[in-house]
Amino acid sequence: MKVYTIDGLTKTLGEKTLFNDISFSIAEGDKIGVLGINGTGKSTLLNIIAGLDDYDKGKKDHPNDYSISYLSQNPHFNEDLSIMEFLYASESPVFTAIKEYEKTLLQLQNNPDDTEWQRKLMNLQQQMDALNAWDTSADAKTILTKLGLPDFSKKLAELSGGQKKRAALAKTLIETPDLLILDEPTNHLDYDSIKWLQEYVQKYQKAVLFVTHDRYFLDGVSSEIWELEKGKLFEYKGNYSDFLESKAIREENELLEQGKKESLFKKELAWMRKGAKARTTKQKARIQRFETLDEDVKNKTNQDSLEIELSGARLGKKVLELKSVAKSFDSQPILRDFSFLFKRGDRIGIVGRNGSGKSTLLNIVAGRERIDSGELDTGQTVKIGYYTQETDDMNDNLRMIEYIRETADSIQLKDGSYISAAQMLERFLFPMHTHGTPIRKLSGGEKRRLYLLNILMSAPNVLLLDEPTNDLDTQTLTILEDYLETFPGVVITVSHDRYFLDKVCHQLLIFKGTGVIDYYYGNYSDFLEEKEEPAELEVKTAPAPQHRPERKKKMSYSETREWETIEEDMEAAEQRLTDISSEMATAGSDFEKLRLLMEEEAELKTKLDHLLERWEYLAEIAEG
């Protein structure tokens, strides 16, 4: 078994000590999620492990042939390359052969009668046979397709920023290293891509080390959690729920010593206990531990935790109304005769594919984008706070406390008392001794946290949040979610983060593209579950009450028939995949046959994944 170890790692950055004599090991099969507030050095740690950053002291040890692939938050690109060329930029023999084969195949498709290209393709097919490169090529195409990049010949220069990040993720995955390092891999991915990536990482045979804000992903993948805090590394066995349990206990002991009553992590754990995670099966002993912690939380008050229940500006009866609004860009409709009434207390999530117009709607509501027709009616008492994806208006030369005081020296709480800008900075995880730090010295995540606080200090009564989870750490997100629980105004948020949407929003606007928008009352997980139900469940003579699949007591007739044959269907699919592998090995230079076999293989893998999901679902009903 290959193991990567670091002993006694110390790293300073200016006057700040990021790591102080920390030690750890990464074994084959480990799935390690790294947590810590922005600025504690998560990305720096990944860079050091990947060999891209130096350190003051410490000793690394790993086998000589140990391989690492690293997806950074800001990967570099040669935009003259096509997606396929970028994927196979490595000079390994397998990648070189695949790269040449794909180029030649493209040329032959454009010039099918050219005998020179035909001869070259036959030679390359023989090389692919000798190197067993067909599987790698098929896997790469499957990964690109699953990540929403089906046109492999497209130039990187033609891609959006999010598409480039997905191409970089695909490149990292196909290298199949001993250690896969992923820094915020779910950014710019929609739900289907995140779900696929989670399954891919779960099945990955070697080690994975990753930083993510996506707590469902973290919970579903991790076998271990590392937490960076004040220069130390704390290791917790298990997933995010296990971490919350252990962290809550550790933090409770520390807080009791300080005479305080409540742990933020215990509140987070309580939500996990009664939220979407409660739909899955857990061991009885673990449920009892969760319930004990949950009861403790119910007996405590909120005033001793974060104390950021801000009063906000008074909101009148009239908030916002869009009436028959239309908006297009370059003849592409974004909104088409769209009407919607925003009411006091609304918590609305906006979901849909990139480019479908979600951020445009926020810009229209904020008055930053003109509409083509229709009417936007805004109440006189509305005061909008808009958390955008950019922070271009931040003056990097200001100190943190100066930046916040430009908005407000203090802010009123619900009980009528006031809290100072310095106290609010502390509550947003900026210790007192850091308040004089110039903004330019902050990490990207710290700037985003400061920007969020600045918006809340303006005491808005309508909050617009555009992808707030992309750059905020999990602890800051927990603080934001805790604040939104008691926020008296309206929250409208664009997000791909299922956990955040489940916890914050009670209603969804689903952007389907070309100006089509659907509505859904409920949280995001409920919506996704209903969307994924098989078609036969939707065809009923009378509407059935909405409920989750896990709560069903018995199977329908069609489900019973499906349960009787599903294992045979799975065996047949697995056998056909085995046969395809054998046929590909003997296909030689018959590239048309190989192409058809690869397409069939990709379809069968997708079908088998679906059958496995259905088997698990039906098995739960059968056992219940």
N, C-alpha and C positions, 0 to 999 in steps of 0.2 A: 504493500500500500504506500502510495506517495504522500508525503506530508511536508507542508511548508510551515516553518516556524520562525518567529522573531523573538529574541530575548533582550530585555532591557532597553526597549526603544524610547529614545528621548528626542523631541523635536521642538525647537522654539522658533517663533516668528516675530522678529523685533523684540519687544518686551514681553510678549505673550508666550507662555508655555502651553503648547497644544497637547503633548504627551510627555508624561514624566515616568520613565522607567516601567513601561508596560510590556507585557509578554503574552504571547498567544500562539496557538497552532491551528492549522487548517488541514483537516484530513480528507481523504477521498470520500465523496458522498455527502460532505457537509453542505448545508444550505444555511448560510449565515446572513442575517439582516443586521445592518448597522444603523443605530439610532443616536440622536444627540441633537441639541438645538443648533441652529445655524451658527457657524463660527467656531464650533468645538473641534473642527478638523476632520470631518468625515471624508471629504474628497481628498484632503492631504494624505490621510491614511491609505486610501485606495491607491493614490499615486506612488506612495513609498513602496507598497507591496508589489505594484506593477513595475517598479524600477524606474519610474519617471521623475522621482523627486528624491533629494538627498535628506539626510537626517543627522542629528548631532552625535548620537551614540546609539549603539545596539548591534546585535549580531543576527544576520539572516542565515537560514540553513534550509536547503531543499536539494533534491536530486539534480544532477547536471542536465538531464533531459527534461526538466520540468518546464512545461509550457503555460503561458498566461495570455489571455485575450482580454482587452479592456475597452469597455464603452464609457467614454468620458461624457460629462455633461455638455461639453462644447467640442465635438470632434472636428478635425480639419479635413477639408475636401479639395481634391483637384477637380474642378468643375468641368474640365474638358473630357473627363472620362464618362463612359456610359455606366449605368448601374451594374451591369455584369462585369465590366472591366474593373470597377471599383471593388466589387466583391472578391475578385481573384487577383488583387494587386500583389499578393505575396508571390514570391518566386519559387514556391514549392513545386515539385514535378507534377503533382496532381492538379494544382491550381493552374499551372501553365498549360497543361494539356486541355483542361476544360475551357480555358479562356480562348485558346486557338481553335478548338472545336466549335465553340459558339460563334466566333467570328466567321469561320469558314462556312458554317451552316447558314448563316445570314446571307453571305455572298451567294451561295448556291441557290437559296430561295429567290434571290433577285435575278440570278442568271442560271436557270435550271438546266440548260443545254451545254454549259461550259464544261468540257471534259477535264480541263486542268483543275478546276475547283472540285469536280467529282473525284479525281484521283487523290487530291490532297485530303479530302474528307475521309476517304477510305483509309489512308495512312493514319490519320488522327484517331479514327475509330479503333484501329488496332492498338494504338497507344493507350486509349481509354480502357480497352479490354485488359491490357497488361497491368495497368495501375489500379484496376478496380475503381475507376473514377465515376462510374455511372451513378452509384448511390449518392456520392457527394453532390453531383450535378442535380439529381432529382430532389435531394433534400434542400439544396439552395433555392431552387425554383419554388418549392412548397413554402419555404420560409418567407420568401419575397411576396408570394401571393397572399399568405396569411397576414402579412403586415401591410397589405394594401398597395403593393408595388408590382402589378402584373406585367407591366411593359418593361422588360429587362434591358431593352436597347435604348431607353430614354437617357438623355444626358443629365448629369447631376445639376447642371446650370438651369435646367428646365423645372427642377423640383422646388417645392416650397420648403421652408425651414423645417417643418414637421416631417415632411417626406424624406429629407436628407438625414434627419435623426433616425428614422426607421431603417434607411439603407445602412447606416452605421451599425445599428443593432443587428441587422441581418448578417453583416460582415463579421461581427464579433461571434455570433452564434455558429456560423458554418465552420469556423476554425477548430471547433470541438477541443479546446485545450484542457490541460489538467486543472486549471483554475480559471473560471469565468468570472470576471469582475464587471459589475453593471452599476453605473451611477445614474439613478433616476431613469430606469429603462421604460417606465410606463408613461412618461411625459409624451404628449403628442399622439398617444394611442387611444383609439376608441374602445368601447367595451369588448367587442368581439376579438380585437387584437390582444387586449390585456388578458382575456380569458385563455386564448391560445397560448400566449407567452407563459402564463402561470402553469399550464399543463406541461409545456415544454421543459420548464425549469424543474418541475416536480419529478419528471422522468429522467432528467439529465444524470448520467451515471457518476460524473466526477464532481469536483467541488465548485460551489457558487458562492460568491461574496457580493452583496448588493446593498445599495442605499436606495430607499424609496419612501415617498410620503403615502403611498397607497396601502392602507392598513388591512384591507381585505387580502390584497396580494401578499403582504407581509405575514398575515395570519395563515394563509393557505400554503405558503412555500417553506417558511423557516423551520429548521430543526434546532436553531440556536439564535439568540439575539445578543449582539454586542451593543453596549451603551457607553458612549463617551461622555464623561462629565468631569469638569474641573481637572483635566489632565490625567484622569484615571480611566481604565477600561473595566467595565463590569460585564461579566458573562452570565447569561441566563439560558438554561436548557429549555427547549420547546419553542412554540410559536409566539405570536403577539399576545394572545390571550394568556398564555403561561407567563410571559414577561410582565403583563399588567398585574397579574396576581402577585408575583414575587416582588415587583417594584412597589405595589401598594403596601405590602407588609413591611418592606424595608423602610419606605418613606414614612409610614405611620409611626414606626418606632422612633424615627428621627424627629418627627413633628411632636410626638408626645413629650419628648425631652425638652422641646422648646415651648411647651405649654399651649400648642395649637390643637385643633380638633379634627381637621379634615384633610384628606389627601386628594389632590386633583386626579391622581392616577386611580384612586378607588372609584371616583365618579365615572371615569372612563371605563373601568372594568364593569361597573354596574350597567352601563349602557350596552356593552358587549354581551353581558349576561342576558339582558331582556330584549336585545335588538335582533338583528338578522342572524347573529351567530346562534341564537337560541333555537333556530329551526333545525340545526344539525344535531346528530346524536352525540351525547357525551357520556362518560362514565358517571355512575351515580355519586361516587365519592367526590368527583370534581364538581358536579352540580351543587352538592351540599356546601362545598367550600365557597363557590360563587355566591350562593344564597346567603351564607353567613356574612360575607363582605357586603352584599347588597343591603341586608338588614341594618348593618352598622351605618351605611351611608344614609338610610332613611331617617335615622335618629339624630342626624347632625344638620346644622343649618348651612346655607350658602354663604353667609356673611363672612365666615372665617376662611374662605378659600381664596377667590380671586378679587372679590370686591370691585368688580368693574361693571356693576349694574348701573350704567350711565342713564341719566334722565332723558336725554335726547330732546330735540326740538318738538314742540307740540304739533301733532298731526290732526288736521281737521277731518271732517267726514269725507270730503272729496280728496282722492289721492291722484290717480292717473287713469286716463282712459284713452285707448287707441280706437279710432273709428274709421273703418274701411281704408286702412293705410296700405299704400302700395310703394314698393321700393325695388329698383333694379340697378344692376351694374353691367354696363356693356350688353344690354338687352337680355341679361340673365336675371330673372325675377328672384328676389330675396323674400319679399313679402307681397302677398297678393290678396287684396281686399281683406286685410287682417283687422279684426276688432277684438279688443280685450279690455276688461275692467279690472284694475288692480285695487284691492280693498285693504283696509287696515288689518294688520296681522298676517297678511299673505306671506307664505314662504314658497317661492316658485323657483324650480330648477329648470334650466334650459339645456336640452341635450340634442345631439345630432352629429353628423359627420362634419369634419373640418370643411370650411368653405360654404356651409349651408346658410349662413347669415346670422348665427347666434350673437356674435359680438356686435354686428350691425344693429340688432334690436336694442342692445344696451346703449349704443351710441345715440340712437334715435330718442330713447327715453331720457337720456342725459342732455339732449339738445345739441349734441355734437355732430349729428348727421341729419341733413334735410331729407324730408320725405317727398316722393314724386306726387302723391295725391293722398287725400284723406285728412284726418285731423288728429293731433295730439292735444288732449285737454289735461292740463296739469293744475292741481289744487294750489291755492295761494299759500298754504302753510307748508308745502313740500320743500324739504331741504335735502338735496341728494348728496350722498357720499359715494364716489366712484373709484373702486379699486381696479385699475386697468392692468394690462399685461406689461406695460412699460412704466418706468419711473424717470422719464426724461427731465422732469421739472425739478428734480432734487439737486440742490447746490452742494456739490461734494466738498466745498471748502467750509461749510457750516459745521459746527459741532452738533452732536445729537440733540443736546438739550436746547440749543438755539433753534434748530429746525422745528422741534415740537412747540416751543414757545412762540414761534411765528404764527402758529395756528391758535394756540390758547395757553395761557399761564396755568390755568386750572380748569377743571370741569366738574359740573354738578352731578352728584349721584341721586338715585331715586329717593333716598331718605332726606334729601335736602342739603346734606353736607357736601363739602368740596374736596377734591383730590388734586394734588399738584401735578405738574408735568413730570417732575422727577419721580414722584410716586408711581405714576402711570408707566414710566419707562421701566421701573423695577418690576412692576406686575407683568410687563411684556418681556421679561427675562434679560433685561439690561441692568446689571448690578450698578450701584451708585458710583463706583470708581471708574466706570466706563463712560459716564455721561458727557465728559469733556472730549471724547474721541471724535476727530473729524470724520465725516461720513465717508470720505475717500478711503479710509483705512478699514472699512467694514467689508465683510464678505458679501457676495451677491444675496445670499439668503438673509443676512442681517439687515441689509438695506430694504428688502421686501417687508420684513417684520416691522421696521421703523416706519415705512411708508403706510402700512396698514394701521399702525397706532395713530399716525398723523391724521388719517381719515376719520377714525373714531373720535379723536379729540375735537373735530369740528362739529360734533353732536348732530349727526344727520338723523332724519327720520325715515329716509328711503335709502337702503344700501344696495348698490350695484356691485357685484363681485364677478370679475372676469378671470376664470381659471385660478382661483386663489390657492389651490393646493399644489400648483406646479413648483413653487419656489419656497414654500413654507415648510418647516420641519413639523413632525407629528405633534410635538408638545405645543408649538404655537397654534397649530390647527385645533388642538383640544381647547386652548384658551379662547380662540375665536368661536368655536362651537358652544362653549360654556356661556359666552357673552350673548350669542344669538338666541339661546334658550329664553332669555328674559328681555330681549330687545323688543320694544313696544311697536316699532314701525314695520315697514315692508322690506323683505329681503328678496332680491332677484339675482340669481347666480347662474353663470355658465360654468359647467364642470363636466369632466369625464370620470371624476372620482366617485365611485359607487358608495363608499363608506360615508364621505362628506354629504352627498346628496341624501342618503338614507337618514342621516342624523339631523339634517337641517330642514329639508324640504318636504312639503305635504302635497305638492301639486307640480306637474311637469308640463312644459311645452316641448313637443318633440318636433324638431326641424327635419323634414324628410327630403328637402331640396326642392328647387324650382318653385319656391314660394308656398309649398304645402306644409301646414303646421297642424299637428294633432294635439289633443289635450288628454291628460290623464290625472285622475285624482288618486293619490296614494304615493308611496315612495318608489324609488328607482328599482330596488330589488323586486318588488311586487310587479312592476311593469315588465321587467325583463323575464320574470318567471311566466307571466301570462303570454308574453310574446313567443316564448319558446315551447309552449304547449303544442302537442301534435294537432294537426288539422281536424282529426276526427272528434276531438273534444270540443271543438268550436261549433260543430254542426248539430244543433239541438232544436227541438220543436218549440221550447220555451227557454228564456234566458235563465241560466243557472247562477246561483250566488257566487260572487268572486271569492276564491279561497286559494290557498297555496297547495301545490301538489303534495307536500309532506303531510298535510292534515287529512288527506283522503283516507277513508276507512275501508273501502273495498274497490275492486276494479270494475270498470265498465265492461260490457261484453267485448268490445274491440280490444281493450287492454288485456283481457283474459286470453283472447286468441293470440295476441302478440306475445304474451308471457309463455305460452305453450311452445312457441317456435323460435324464440329469440336466441337461445343458446345454439340451436342448429344454424341459425343465420350467422352468428358470430364465428362458429367453427368453419363455415363455408367461406366467409370472408378471409379468415386467417389462412386457410388452405390455398385460396386463390392468390394471396400475397406471396406465399411460398412458391407457388408455380410460376408467378411472374418473375420472381428473382431468378429462378432457374432458366426461364426463357430469355431473360436479358443477358445472362452469362453466356448463352450459346447463340445469340443473335448476330454476333460478329459485326460485319459492316453494313448490315441491313438497317440503315438509319431511320427509315420510315416505320419499320416494325418497332424499333426502340422508342421512337417518339410516342407511338400509340400505347406501348406497354407502360411508359412513364406516366402518361395521362391516366391510364386505368389504375395504376398503382396509387396515384395521388387521390383519385376519387374513392378508392377502396379504403384508404387510411382514414379519410374523412367519415366515410360510412361506418367504419369500425368504431371510431371515437363516439359517434352518435349512438351506436348500438350499446356500447359500454355504459354510456350515461343513462340510456333507457333501462338497461338491465338493473342498474343501481336503484333507479326510481321505482321500478316495478317490484324489485325485491323488498324494498322498504314497506310497500303496501301489502305484499304477500305475508311478510313477517308480522305486520301490525294487526 
